[in-house]
Amino acid sequence: MSLFVIVLILCSAFMHAGWNLLAHRERSETVFYHRMLLLTAVIGFVPGVVSEALTHSLTLEAWICVACSGLCSGAYFFWLSRSYESSDFTVVYPIARSLPVLIVGLGDMLRGRYVTSVGWVGMLLVVCGCILVPLRSFGDFAQQRYLNRANLWMFFTALGTVGYTLLDKIAAEVVHQGPATAARYGYIFALFTYGVYALLLRIFRREGRSSNSVGWKAPFIAAWLHFAAYWLVLWAYQLCQHASYILAFRQISIVIGVIMAFVIYKEQGRVIRLAGTLVLATGLALISLWGG
């Protein structure tokens, strides 16, 4: 990856950790995500739809990808809200963010884009670091910490991430290149995401624990952070061949999120989680310097 792509992903990682921490603050993620996605859909409707109508920057293949990607993303938010309702931030965030890394690497291989040996080592270190981060002590490692209902929701969340990551990487290769096209695609992606997420909430009759404490200010800020974070990722997809490298390097948001959670939520287990962070950072360095 080039230095410019690394900078894009770093900025995206800070934004991603930011909106996740905002969503977790009131512990009503279901309502928060609904308002965040609704605001994104409303605010971007005129510039997103009008600019695409004028430019026709998305090909038919890209439209198919963004529709299917939005389906995956809507499911991702639904299962992510279930995950946060079942466990702590410093458990859900690292696991849900780490599981897709190797799966997307396999996806790259199926598309004939083979990951280098160093790239695989880096991604394995990322996953190992993310496994350590949720623990509170080295003696806390136990099978039941990972094999439970909450982790089932996290696994489904990860599958959603894999789906929209692979589809959006394919779309990035068949559209007109540039940040403007990435922004238009990102908005249409968010529009489909909101539609699917709202539909899932209606089907499963899930309205969240409470909407009174959420308000609209924090979701408004999160909407901008969420859109900008993924816009940078979509732009990076146009500039880097391997989706797996970008996804793996994005996991630096775990480091950022865990450190901020220590400060904001006074989370426990600093020693082992900082050790996991070091392993994670090493894997990220391998990916960015020698991954491809």
C-alpha positions, 0 to 999 in steps of 0.5 A: 500500500502507498503512503497516501492509502495508509493516511486515508485508512488511518483517518478512516480508522479514527472516524470509525472508532469515534462513531462506534464510541458515540453509539455505545455511550447511551447503550441504546445502539439499535435506536442510535444506528437507526437515527444515524443512518436515517440522517445520512439518507436525508442529508445526502439525498439531494447531492447524492441523487442529483450528482449521480443523475448528472454524471452516471458514474456507476455502471450496471455492475456497480449498481448490482454491487451497491444494492447487494452491499447495502443488504450486507451492511444493513444486516451488519448494523442489525447484528452489531446492535445485537452484539453490543446489547449482549456484551461490552464494547471492548469485547464486541468491537475487537472481535467483530472487527478482526474476524473478517480479516482472514475471510476477506483474504480468502476472498482475494485468493478466490479472485486470483489475487494471492496474498504474499506470505508476509501479508498472511503473517501480518493478518494472522498477527492482527487476528491474534491481537484482536483475540487478546484484546477482549481479555481482562488478564492472561488467566482469563483465556477460556473457551466460554469467553468466545463460544457464546450467544454474543459471539454468534451475533459477532460472527454474523456481524463479521459476515456482513462486513465480509459481504460489503467489503468484497462487493464494494472492492469489486465495484471500485474497480468498475466505476469511474475513478476518483473521490467524487465517485467514491462519495456518490457510491458511498451515499447510495450504499448508505441509502440501501443500508438504511432501508435494509436496517429499518426493514429488519427492525420492523420484521423482528420488531426491535426498537431498542432499549430506550430512545429518550436518552439518545436524542439527535445530536450524537447521531448527527455527528456519528452520521458524518463520521460514518459517511466520511470514514467509509468514503475514505475506504471506498477511495482507498479501494480504487488505489489498492489491489488487495481488499484484505490489506485495506480491511486488515489495516483498518483494524487499527481502529481497534487500537484507537477504540480500546485506548479511548474506551479505557479513558471514557468507560474505565475498562479493565484489563489494560495489561493484556489488552495493551499486549494485544494492541502491540501484536495487532500494531505489528501485524498492521506494520507488516501489512503496510510495509511488505504486504504487497 
